[in-house]
């Protein structure tokens, strides 16, 4: 293969160019390679030699050589392949094309193998693995409501990290995703087209879920790299500790007065008197209440999922007994009498689940709808920023403020540990703070009296000096 060097004249300049012909393209046309812009003929000549050598190294070359019988024959070489014995140049060129095609096919196959190995090493995309984890692992140990919540939170993570493969899940990528979710991970609005700011609590839930998914992947051997969130490498937004919304005695009285002539009255009274959770109250049956002793057994809860209503165990998965105050017990007895009227009115159409709180026809209440009705009632009497759950907070706060031991309050609330109770209700009402100061003052009365300085004399001597160390 040889090249041609020639001079090209333009209006304002003269330059040297080269051209040479390579093999044939897929359409059977000869490939022409050229380049212009060299200042001298010598530069163009050197450049064409380099270009030809490179082309032949990549695409091979055809040449004539002496055969064993002294006759000239055609041959080709490409890379480590050298074949000879062709009678004509076209035959040698055809052999070269086949060899190049085989070599290119082997290279493509090798690239594909390397790509597949790299993909296998990188692991599945996070979106794919999360769906697998949700179906095969989380579903076996989580309640349906929790599973639904994981699916909702997972949608946020998939939006930010769905295409990232598991073993390429670097700490920096996760941290950047957390920042994006915090800044504009929420719903898009006209005022915030990129997305609303997510609450720190939600972002922390997202971080916890991602940590759990990666930990399971690590345990199962799918995660081949060091856990990118281990040792708190990813920083999550801090939570501002807020006091739970509570209703004091006066506000509770206002709520009771407003609810007295409604079907919600016995429900609100028992919620405030026991501190039970919403689902626990709705799942209560008359068989759980001993009217004679006033003891109430809490062993189940009703939850609302996309699939409907479901009775499950309590949050701690442990039944508990608690005493119902005498006044609340009287309200429940009146309520039972009213419920018997409903039972007679509906007759055979009454669905009897033996529920303490139910719709007039005996069916379960919807937890969400019942909670919304209580909030609506609260707002009608001017109580804002509170909810049905605030009655639980109020129950615990009142008991603790009156000196009931935390262990007893914790048992009534169904907390697994009294430290949980104290962490939530560690606040103290101003009246309690003053009472604590008075209790200490009264108990130390004698010590305080003896520590008071004696009345100063009116003599000429100056005040007594302190001795010793402070």
TIVO-199551 format. One record per residue (C-alpha): residue number from 1; residue in one letter; chain; x, y, z. Coordinates in nm, 4 decimals. Example, Ala and Ser with C-alpha at 12.3 -4.5 7.8 and 13.67 -1.06 7.14 Angstrom:
   pos   code   unit         c1         c2         c3
     1      a      A     1.2300    -0.4500     0.7800
     2      s      A     1.3670    -0.1060     0.7140
This chain:
   pos   code   unit         c1         c2         c3
     1      x      A     0.0000     0.0000     0.0000
     2      x      A     0.1351     0.3344    -0.1011
     3      x      A     0.0130     0.6883    -0.0667
     4      x      A     0.0165     0.9918    -0.2857
     5      x      A     0.1391     1.3378    -0.1781
     6      x      A     0.0313     1.6464    -0.3659
     7      x      A     0.0198     2.0238    -0.3379
     8      x      A    -0.3066     2.2094    -0.2925
     9      x      A    -0.3241     2.5759    -0.3781
    10      x      A    -0.5752     2.8082    -0.2226
    11      x      A    -0.6293     3.1818    -0.2839
    12      x      A    -0.4184     3.2898     0.0096
    13      x      A    -0.2135     2.9809     0.0956
    14      x      A    -0.0478     2.6627    -0.0257
    15      x      A    -0.0481     2.3334     0.1671
    16      x      A     0.0508     1.9728     0.1079
    17      x      A    -0.1915     1.6805     0.1293
    18      x      A    -0.1794     1.3009     0.1205
    19      x      A    -0.4224     1.0314     0.0097
    20      x      A    -0.4156     0.6519     0.0100
    21      x      A    -0.6666     0.3713    -0.0383
    22      x      A    -0.7444     0.1114     0.2231
    23      x      A    -0.9770    -0.1856     0.1994
    24      x      A    -1.3436    -0.1962     0.0935
    25      x      A    -1.6460    -0.0890     0.2912
    26      x      A    -1.9664    -0.2931     0.3332
    27      x      A    -2.0988    -0.1594     0.0033
    28      x      A    -1.7929    -0.2793    -0.1864
    29      x      A    -1.6417     0.0652    -0.2329
    30      x      A    -1.2770     0.1352    -0.1787
    31      x      A    -1.2006     0.3272     0.1404
    32      x      A    -1.0122     0.6495     0.0726
    33      x      A    -0.8163     0.8151     0.3526
    34      x      A    -0.6807     1.1663     0.3085
    35      x      A    -0.5579     1.4572     0.5154
    36      x      A    -0.4551     1.8127     0.4254
    37      x      A    -0.2828     2.1071     0.5850
    38      x      A     0.0855     2.0051     0.5904
    39      x      A     0.3369     2.2898     0.5462
    40      x      A     0.5895     2.0905     0.3421
    41      x      A     0.6040     1.7914     0.1126
    42      x      A     0.8387     1.6118     0.3522
    43      x      A     0.5898     1.6545     0.6411
    44      x      A     0.3090     1.5169     0.4279
    45      x      A     0.5254     1.2190     0.3198
    46      x      A     0.6149     1.1298     0.6787
    47      x      A     0.2518     1.1641     0.7842
    48      x      A     0.1217     0.9355     0.5101
    49      x      A     0.3755     0.6653     0.6013
    50      x      A     0.2635     0.6794     0.9657
    51      x      A    -0.1033     0.6727     0.8610
    52      x      A    -0.0491     0.3711     0.6340
    53      x      A     0.1375     0.1809     0.9072
    54      x      A    -0.1417     0.2495     1.1524
    55      x      A    -0.4096     0.1496     0.9025
    56      x      A    -0.2302    -0.1747     0.8178
    57      x      A    -0.1777    -0.2546     1.1867
    58      x      A    -0.5520    -0.2146     1.2471
    59      x      A    -0.6881    -0.3561     0.9226
    60      x      A    -0.4100    -0.5772     0.7900
    61      x      A    -0.2292    -0.5691     0.4576
    62      x      A    -0.1962    -0.7745     0.1403
    63      x      A     0.1467    -0.8407    -0.0086
    64      x      A     0.3282    -1.0582    -0.2629
    65      x      A     0.5936    -1.2986    -0.1534
    66      x      A     0.8036    -1.5771    -0.2994
    67      x      A     0.6518    -1.9233    -0.2824
    68      x      A     0.8321    -2.2547    -0.2275
    69      x      A     0.8564    -2.3228    -0.6010
    70      x      A     0.9997    -1.9859    -0.6821
    71      x      A     0.6696    -1.8471    -0.7954
    72      x      A     0.5259    -1.5280    -0.6524
    73      x      A     0.2064    -1.5752    -0.4525
    74      x      A    -0.0227    -1.3453    -0.2559
    75      x      A    -0.0521    -1.3304     0.1235
    76      x      A    -0.2074    -1.1186     0.3950
    77      x      A    -0.1270    -1.0403     0.7569
    78      x      A    -0.3307    -0.8787     1.0322
    79      x      A    -0.2113    -0.8753     1.3904
    80      x      A    -0.0674    -1.2194     1.4707
    81      x      A    -0.2400    -1.3808     1.1710
    82      x      A    -0.0468    -1.4456     0.8521
    83      x      A    -0.1836    -1.6511     0.5638
    84      x      A    -0.0205    -1.7161     0.2290
    85      x      A    -0.0732    -1.9265    -0.0814
    86      x      A    -0.3307    -1.7117    -0.2624
    87      x      A    -0.2987    -1.7116    -0.6390
    88      x      A    -0.4460    -1.3671    -0.6941
    89      x      A    -0.4615    -1.0407    -0.5045
    90      x      A    -0.8475    -1.0391    -0.4867
    91      x      A    -0.8347    -1.3815    -0.3231
    92      x      A    -0.5866    -1.2548    -0.0634
    93      x      A    -0.7972    -0.9439    -0.0014
    94      x      A    -1.1085    -1.1602     0.0485
    95      x      A    -0.9167    -1.3774     0.2955
    96      x      A    -0.8056    -1.0630     0.4789
    97      x      A    -1.1637    -0.9384     0.5030
    98      x      A    -1.2762    -1.2705     0.6527
    99      x      A    -0.9906    -1.2657     0.9029
   100      x      A    -1.0721    -0.9074     1.0048
   101      x      A    -1.4394    -0.9988     1.0468
   102      x      A    -1.3469    -1.2960     1.2677
   103      x      A    -1.1111    -1.0794     1.4714
   104      x      A    -1.3740    -0.8055     1.5127
   105      x      A    -1.6364    -1.0619     1.6114
   106      x      A    -1.4008    -1.2042     1.8750
   107      x      A    -1.3289    -0.8527     2.0034
   108      x      A    -1.7000    -0.7721     2.0237
   109      x      A    -1.7670    -1.0967     2.2079
   110      x      A    -1.4835    -1.0213     2.4482
   111      x      A    -1.6167    -0.6696     2.5087
   112      x      A    -1.9603    -0.8149     2.5726
   113      x      A    -1.8161    -1.0653     2.8209
   114      x      A    -1.6281    -0.7877     2.9988
   115      x      A    -1.9432    -0.5733     3.0069
   116      x      A    -2.1469    -0.8618     3.1469
   117      x      A    -1.8793    -0.9313     3.4077
   118      x      A    -1.8742    -0.5636     3.5009
   119      x      A    -2.2539    -0.5568     3.5309
   120      x      A    -2.2522    -0.8724     3.7396
   121      x      A    -1.9818    -0.7280     3.9612
   122      x      A    -2.1709    -0.3990     3.9950
   123      x      A    -2.4841    -0.5843     4.1037
   124      x      A    -2.8462    -0.5097     4.0133
   125      x      A    -2.9827    -0.1546     3.9903
   126      x      A    -3.1173    -0.0301     4.3215
   127      x      A    -3.4727    -0.0053     4.1831
   128      x      A    -3.4687    -0.3720     4.0828
   129      x      A    -3.3170    -0.4876     4.4105
   130      x      A    -3.5567    -0.2791     4.6198
   131      x      A    -3.8600    -0.4407     4.4538
   132      x      A    -3.7045    -0.7828     4.5151
   133      x      A    -3.6277    -0.6945     4.8785
   134      x      A    -3.9787    -0.5627     4.9357
   135      x      A    -4.1382    -0.8785     4.7963
   136      x      A    -3.9042    -1.1487     4.9259
   137      x      A    -3.7781    -1.0128     5.2583
   138      x      A    -3.9738    -0.7174     5.3969
   139      x      A    -4.3087    -0.8861     5.3248
   140      x      A    -4.2120    -1.1792     5.5486
   141      x      A    -4.1421    -0.9723     5.8589
   142      x      A    -4.3454    -0.6520     5.8224
   143      x      A    -4.7119    -0.5786     5.8774
   144      x      A    -4.9086    -0.4787     5.5646
   145      x      A    -4.9301    -0.1173     5.6807
   146      x      A    -4.5533    -0.1016     5.7297
   147      x      A    -4.5032    -0.2643     5.3909
   148      x      A    -4.7202     0.0023     5.2303
   149      x      A    -4.5177     0.2748     5.3986
   150      x      A    -4.1927     0.1172     5.2760
   151      x      A    -4.3312     0.1203     4.9228
   152      x      A    -4.4175     0.4900     4.9512
   153      x      A    -4.0751     0.5794     5.0893
   154      x      A    -3.9035     0.3555     4.8348
   155      x      A    -4.0534     0.5613     4.5516
   156      x      A    -3.8494     0.8609     4.6752
   157      x      A    -3.5278     0.6548     4.6873
   158      x      A    -3.5871     0.4983     4.3455
   159      x      A    -3.6395     0.8416     4.1941
   160      x      A    -3.2941     0.9485     4.3140
   161      x      A    -3.0935     0.6247     4.3144
   162      x      A    -3.2962     0.3779     4.1045
   163      x      A    -3.0414     0.3465     3.8213
   164      x      A    -2.7377     0.3209     4.0503
   165      x      A    -2.6148    -0.0355     4.0729
   166      x      A    -2.5858    -0.1796     4.4198
   167      x      A    -2.2066    -0.2184     4.4270
   168      x      A    -2.1605     0.1308     4.2871
   169      x      A    -2.3631     0.2831     4.5707
   170      x      A    -2.0920     0.5144     4.6986
   171      x      A    -2.1342     0.7121     5.0188
   172      x      A    -2.0998     1.0367     4.8245
   173      x      A    -2.3850     0.9419     4.5890
   174      x      A    -2.6117     0.8590     4.8806
   175      x      A    -2.5260     1.1805     5.0620
   176      x      A    -2.6006     1.3855     4.7494
   177      x      A    -2.9336     1.2041     4.7104
   178      x      A    -3.0222     1.2783     5.0737
   179      x      A    -2.9451     1.6466     5.0159
   180      x      A    -3.1633     1.6560     4.7049
   181      x      A    -3.4504     1.4868     4.8858
   182      x      A    -3.4232     1.7262     5.1759
   183      x      A    -3.4117     2.0373     4.9537
   184      x      A    -3.6806     1.9519     4.6984
   185      x      A    -3.7928     1.5919     4.7338
   186      x      A    -4.1576     1.6710     4.8029
   187      x      A    -4.4554     1.7427     4.5826
   188      x      A    -4.4059     1.9973     4.3043
   189      x      A    -4.6037     2.3186     4.3263
   190      x      A    -4.6171     2.6425     4.1320
   191      x      A    -4.4153     2.8131     4.4039
   192      x      A    -4.1639     2.5255     4.4150
   193      x      A    -4.1523     2.3664     4.0671
   194      x      A    -3.8519     2.1499     4.1597
   195      x      A    -4.0349     2.0060     4.4591
   196      x      A    -4.1203     2.1067     4.8128
   197      x      A    -3.8794     2.0700     5.1034
   198      x      A    -3.9174     1.7352     5.2766
   199      x      A    -3.9575     1.7270     5.6535
   200      x      A    -3.6423     1.6168     5.8404
   201      x      A    -3.8388     1.3289     5.9949
   202      x      A    -3.9322     1.1976     5.6494
   203      x      A    -3.5733     1.2267     5.5250
   204      x      A    -3.4510     1.0349     5.8295
   205      x      A    -3.7079     0.7629     5.7593
   206      x      A    -3.5748     0.7446     5.4019
   207      x      A    -3.2184     0.7138     5.5285
   208      x      A    -3.3165     0.4418     5.7755
   209      x      A    -3.4974     0.2450     5.5065
   210      x      A    -3.2017     0.2680     5.2675
   211      x      A    -2.9656     0.1581     5.5450
   212      x      A    -3.1892    -0.1440     5.6169
   213      x      A    -3.2075    -0.2469     5.2501
   214      x      A    -2.8298    -0.2232     5.2068
   215      x      A    -2.7723    -0.4107     5.5339
   216      x      A    -2.9867    -0.6976     5.4100
   217      x      A    -2.7975    -0.6944     5.0793
   218      x      A    -2.4729    -0.7093     5.2773
   219      x      A    -2.6011    -0.9985     5.4891
   220      x      A    -2.7137    -1.1908     5.1803
   221      x      A    -2.3828    -1.1371     4.9991
   222      x      A    -2.5332    -0.9259     4.7213
   223      x      A    -2.3448    -0.6182     4.8402
   224      x      A    -1.9796    -0.6820     4.7555
   225      x      A    -1.8468    -0.3456     4.8716
   226      x      A    -1.8206    -0.2060     5.2232
   227      x      A    -2.1579    -0.0866     5.3493
   228      x      A    -2.1650     0.2753     5.2250
   229      x      A    -2.3813     0.3900     5.5187
   230      x      A    -2.1994     0.2054     5.7962
   231      x      A    -2.0673     0.3963     6.0959
   232      x      A    -2.2987     0.6893     6.0217
   233      x      A    -2.1064     0.7877     5.7107
   234      x      A    -2.4173     0.9456     5.5618
   235      x      A    -2.5352     1.2462     5.7611
   236      x      A    -2.9101     1.2800     5.8053
   237      x      A    -3.0903     1.5988     5.9078
   238      x      A    -3.1298     1.6515     6.2804
   239      x      A    -3.4722     1.6431     6.4363
   240      x      A    -3.5962     1.9269     6.6489
   241      x      A    -3.7517     1.7669     6.9525
   242      x      A    -4.1093     1.8844     6.9900
   243      x      A    -4.3333     1.8460     7.2856
   244      x      A    -4.6355     1.6328     7.2033
   245      x      A    -4.9574     1.8289     7.1683
   246      x      A    -5.1653     1.7830     7.4844
   247      x      A    -5.4963     1.9030     7.6225
   248      x      A    -5.5065     2.0152     7.9837
   249      x      A    -5.8019     1.9520     8.2149
   250      x      A    -5.9871     2.2644     8.1035
   251      x      A    -5.9571     2.1831     7.7317
   252      x      A    -6.0594     1.8232     7.7941
   253      x      A    -6.3682     1.9472     7.9764
   254      x      A    -6.4550     2.1673     7.6750
   255      x      A    -6.4150     1.8706     7.4404
   256      x      A    -6.6256     1.6406     7.6616
   257      x      A    -6.9059     1.8981     7.6812
   258      x      A    -6.9134     1.9375     7.3018
   259      x      A    -6.9037     1.5620     7.2352
   260      x      A    -7.1555     1.4634     7.5037
   261      x      A    -7.4563     1.4283     7.2725
   262      x      A    -7.2678     1.2619     6.9861
   263      x      A    -7.1748     0.8992     6.9115
   264      x      A    -6.8117     0.9994     6.9581
   265      x      A    -6.8550     1.0801     7.3276
   266      x      A    -6.7826     0.7338     7.4810
   267      x      A    -6.4957     0.6818     7.2369
   268      x      A    -6.3328     1.0166     7.3279
   269      x      A    -6.3870     0.9543     7.7003
   270      x      A    -6.2175     0.6120     7.6920
   271      x      A    -5.9348     0.7426     7.4726
   272      x      A    -5.8631     1.0196     7.7248
   273      x      A    -5.9111     0.7909     8.0276
   274      x      A    -5.6823     0.5079     7.9107
   275      x      A    -5.4344     0.6540     7.6598
   276      x      A    -5.5020     0.3651     7.4205
   277      x      A    -5.4072     0.3994     7.0564
   278      x      A    -5.6736     0.4591     6.7927
   279      x      A    -5.6525     0.1097     6.6430
   280      x      A    -5.6605    -0.0519     6.9869
   281      x      A    -5.9803     0.1329     7.0790
   282      x      A    -6.1594     0.0449     6.7541
   283      x      A    -6.0685    -0.3250     6.7913
   284      x      A    -6.2000    -0.3477     7.1515
   285      x      A    -6.4727    -0.6018     7.2206
   286      x      A    -6.7063    -0.6171     7.5167
   287      x      A    -6.5407    -0.9447     7.6139
   288      x      A    -6.2195    -0.7453     7.6709
   289      x      A    -6.3854    -0.5410     7.9477
   290      x      A    -6.4688    -0.6750     8.2926
   291      x      A    -6.7432    -0.4392     8.4024
   292      x      A    -6.7291    -0.5653     8.7636
   293      x      A    -6.3538    -0.5111     8.8157
   294      x      A    -6.3108    -0.2286     8.5661
   295      x      A    -6.0149    -0.4071     8.4024
   296      x      A    -5.9670    -0.3692     8.0278
   297      x      A    -5.7523    -0.6120     7.8260
   298      x      A    -5.5725    -0.4683     7.5216
   299      x      A    -5.4600    -0.7509     7.2943
   300      x      A    -5.5311    -0.6417     6.9367
   301      x      A    -5.5495    -0.3431     6.7050
   302      x      A    -5.7289    -0.2510     6.3839
   303      x      A    -5.5254    -0.1093     6.0987
   304      x      A    -5.6318     0.0339     5.7656
   305      x      A    -5.4403    -0.0649     5.4522
   306      x      A    -5.5063    -0.0322     5.0808
   307      x      A    -5.6461    -0.3834     5.0927
   308      x      A    -5.9013    -0.2901     5.3595
   309      x      A    -5.9271    -0.3257     5.7380
   310      x      A    -5.7217    -0.5801     5.9276
   311      x      A    -5.7149    -0.6865     6.2938
   312      x      A    -5.3612    -0.7476     6.4161
   313      x      A    -5.1699    -0.7686     6.7420
   314      x      A    -5.0773    -0.4562     6.9361
   315      x      A    -4.7687    -0.2535     6.8487
   316      x      A    -4.5625    -0.4182     7.1228
   317      x      A    -4.7194    -0.7577     7.0328
   318      x      A    -4.7860    -0.8060     7.4050
   319      x      A    -5.1332    -0.7898     7.5645
   320      x      A    -5.1774    -0.5588     7.8623
   321      x      A    -5.4380    -0.4913     8.1265
   322      x      A    -5.5295    -0.1523     8.2638
   323      x      A    -5.7911    -0.0131     8.4947
   324      x      A    -6.0716     0.1994     8.3525
   325      x      A    -6.1604     0.5006     8.5704
   326      x      A    -6.5010     0.4753     8.7393
   327      x      A    -6.6468     0.7708     8.5504
   328      x      A    -6.5412     0.6302     8.2113
   329      x      A    -6.6809     0.2917     8.3120
   330      x      A    -7.0194     0.4543     8.3769
   331      x      A    -7.0105     0.6200     8.0337
   332      x      A    -6.9401     0.2822     7.8724
   333      x      A    -7.2355     0.1200     8.0487
   334      x      A    -7.4662     0.3887     7.9101
   335      x      A    -7.3076     0.3407     7.5694
   336      x      A    -7.3733    -0.0337     7.5846
   337      x      A    -7.7404     0.0332     7.6456
   338      x      A    -7.7531     0.2657     7.3407
   339      x      A    -7.5756     0.0023     7.1347
   340      x      A    -7.8379    -0.2558     7.2267
   341      x      A    -8.0992    -0.0202     7.0824
   342      x      A    -7.9050    -0.0161     6.7531
   343      x      A    -7.8844    -0.3953     6.7609
   344      x      A    -8.2612    -0.4306     6.7964
   345      x      A    -8.3245    -0.1634     6.5298
   346      x      A    -8.1105    -0.3351     6.2625
   347      x      A    -8.2195    -0.6838     6.3641
   348      x      A    -8.0901    -0.9484     6.1244
   349      x      A    -7.8928    -0.6827     5.9309
   350      x      A    -7.6795    -0.6067     6.2355
   351      x      A    -7.3220    -0.7352     6.1975
   352      x      A    -7.2278    -0.8416     6.5472
   353      x      A    -6.8512    -0.8406     6.6071
   354      x      A    -6.9083    -0.7766     6.9793
   355      x      A    -6.7350    -0.4404     6.9317
   356      x      A    -6.7416    -0.1703     7.1970
   357      x      A    -6.7105     0.0996     6.9303
   358      x      A    -6.8701     0.0370     6.5940
   359      x      A    -7.0969     0.1861     6.3324
   360      x      A    -7.4728     0.1727     6.4012
   361      x      A    -7.4999    -0.1490     6.1959
   362      x      A    -7.2163    -0.3174     6.3874
   363      x      A    -6.9421    -0.2807     6.1257
   364      x      A    -6.5910    -0.1626     6.2122
   365      x      A    -6.5142     0.2047     6.2055
   366      x      A    -6.2551     0.3233     5.9542
   367      x      A    -5.9570     0.4412     6.1656
   368      x      A    -5.8781     0.7292     5.9314
   369      x      A    -6.2353     0.8522     5.9055
   370      x      A    -6.2946     0.8231     6.2784
   371      x      A    -5.9759     1.0186     6.3497
   372      x      A    -6.0862     1.2882     6.1062
   373      x      A    -6.4265     1.3159     6.2783
   374      x      A    -6.2606     1.3665     6.6174
   375      x      A    -6.0335     1.6387     6.4741
   376      x      A    -6.3374     1.8087     6.3201
   377      x      A    -6.5090     1.8070     6.6588
   378      x      A    -6.1974     1.9507     6.8248
   379      x      A    -6.1827     2.2367     6.5777
   380      x      A    -6.5462     2.3230     6.6430
   381      x      A    -6.4555     2.4058     7.0048
   382      x      A    -6.1432     2.5991     6.9069
   383      x      A    -5.8864     2.3243     6.9650
   384      x      A    -5.6289     2.3469     6.6853
   385      x      A    -5.2972     2.1666     6.6372
   386      x      A    -5.4260     1.8572     6.8182
   387      x      A    -5.5640     1.5222     6.7046
   388      x      A    -5.7096     1.2009     6.8397
   389      x      A    -5.3580     1.0909     6.9339
   390      x      A    -5.3286     1.4041     7.1492
   391      x      A    -5.5705     1.2378     7.3948
   392      x      A    -5.3092     0.9659     7.4454
   393      x      A    -5.0405     1.2295     7.5028
   394      x      A    -5.2710     1.4155     7.7432
   395      x      A    -5.3391     1.0987     7.9426
   396      x      A    -4.9689     1.0297     7.9912
   397      x      A    -4.8790     1.3919     8.0674
   398      x      A    -5.1527     1.4309     8.3306
   399      x      A    -5.0565     1.1067     8.5070
   400      x      A    -4.6863     1.1924     8.5151
   401      x      A    -4.7547     1.5477     8.6317
   402      x      A    -4.9584     1.4065     8.9226
   403      x      A    -4.6724     1.1859     9.0363
   404      x      A    -4.7765     0.8496     8.8896
   405      x      A    -4.4571     0.6407     8.8485
   406      x      A    -4.3246     0.6273     8.4902
   407      x      A    -4.3289     0.2467     8.4977
   408      x      A    -4.7055     0.2476     8.5610
   409      x      A    -4.7693     0.5065     8.2892
   410      x      A    -4.5504     0.3083     8.0483
   411      x      A    -4.7527    -0.0077     8.1163
   412      x      A    -5.0807     0.1729     8.0513
   413      x      A    -4.9511     0.3119     7.7227
   414      x      A    -4.8150    -0.0237     7.6081
   415      x      A    -4.4555     0.0952     7.5713
   416      x      A    -4.1925    -0.1772     7.5636
   417      x      A    -3.9715     0.0226     7.8007
   418      x      A    -4.0397     0.3059     8.0425
   419      x      A    -3.7459     0.4923     7.8880
   420      x      A    -3.9603     0.5339     7.5765
   421      x      A    -4.2258     0.6984     7.7925
   422      x      A    -3.9751     0.9294     7.9556
   423      x      A    -3.8157     1.0248     7.6221
   424      x      A    -4.1542     1.1352     7.4865
   425      x      A    -4.2970     1.2941     7.8007
   426      x      A    -3.9842     1.4351     7.9646
   427      x      A    -4.1310     1.7841     7.9503
   428      x      A    -4.2801     1.9319     8.2658
   429      x      A    -4.5647     2.1739     8.3017
   430      x      A    -4.4738     2.5121     8.4631
   431      x      A    -4.6881     2.4210     8.7631
   432      x      A    -4.4878     2.1011     8.8055
   433      x      A    -4.1617     2.2960     8.7971
   434      x      A    -4.2826     2.5237     9.0752
   435      x      A    -4.4152     2.2258     9.2695
   436      x      A    -4.0778     2.0507     9.2421
   437      x      A    -3.9017     2.3594     9.3791
   438      x      A    -4.1471     2.3764     9.6701
   439      x      A    -4.1073     2.0056     9.7533
   440      x      A    -3.7309     2.0421     9.7663
   441      x      A    -3.7589     2.3596     9.9720
   442      x      A    -3.9950     2.1955    10.2249
   443      x      A    -3.7834     1.8834    10.2597
   444      x      A    -3.4713     2.0923    10.3203
   445      x      A    -3.6395     2.3348    10.5650
   446      x      A    -3.4192     2.2437    10.8622
   447      x      A    -3.1002     2.2537    10.6568
   448      x      A    -3.1979     2.5898    10.5103
   449      x      A    -3.2781     2.7309    10.8544
   450      x      A    -2.9422     2.6285    10.9952
   451      x      A    -2.7635     2.7673    10.6919
   452      x      A    -2.9201     3.1129    10.7218
   453      x      A    -2.6629     3.3782    10.8362
   454      x      A    -2.7118     3.5167    11.1876
   455      x      A    -2.8550     3.8671    11.2170
   456      x      A    -2.5833     4.1263    11.1820
   457      x      A    -2.4930     4.3222    11.4998
   458      x      A    -2.4874     4.7017    11.4967
   459      x      A    -2.1425     4.7200    11.6630
   460      x      A    -1.8465     4.9013    11.5211
   461      x      A    -1.6867     4.5866    11.3957
   462      x      A    -1.7010     4.5290    11.0249
   463      x      A    -1.8709     4.2313    10.8692
   464      x      A    -1.7273     3.8890    10.9422
   465      x      A    -1.4912     3.7652    10.6772
   466      x      A    -1.5334     3.4287    10.5051
   467      x      A    -1.2613     3.1810    10.5783
   468      x      A    -1.1549     2.8725    10.3944
   469      x      A    -1.2157     2.7977    10.0288
   470      x      A    -1.5264     2.8732     9.8255
